[in-house]
Amino acid sequence: MPDVLLVLHCAVRDTDAIVEALRPACPSPLHLQSETVKRRDFGDAVTAKKVSGELRRTRLEVVVDDRLVADLVRLVQTSRRALPVRWRTTPVIDQGRIA
């Protein structure tokens, strides 16, 4: 089956719980990035974040076989996190490693 890039956006405080939930099931490395969201994605934010117009998030990326996505999303859903997580997949057309 084809590979996809699974991207998850979560609250910074939920990052460790989500990584621990995914790590045993992911055959590929998990990549983490800190990101700042401006003016959007505030449906789940507390009032102070809505007023400031800035959210701190973590972006998790992993390339996996598309058949694993439902299982990985289920692991995130049942992880010990406090806030909602957004996710999406993108087809991987090509990939490699340049040494």
Protein Blocks (a to p, Z undefined) as FASTA:
>chain_A
ZZddddddddfklmmmmmmmmmmmpmbdcdddddddehiaklmpcfklmmnopacddddd
ddddfklmmmmmmmmmmmccfbdcdddddddfbgcddZZ
